[in-house]
Amino acid sequence: MAKTIPSWRARQGHRGYQVLLVLLGALILAALAWGAMEFYGETIDQRAVQQGTIEN
């Protein structure tokens, strides 16, 4: 006879505190990477203007 398992016990894992921490950590790292690229892009842009390499 087949064993009946309730759906709440058949799940692979629970969505809980650890998953939230991983998602928040990834979001913070993505924001830091974005900020670093914004800073780098502004630095390149300012350097190009100071050297007079941008033509209108």
Helices and strands as residue ranges (DSSP letters): H 7-10, H 17-51
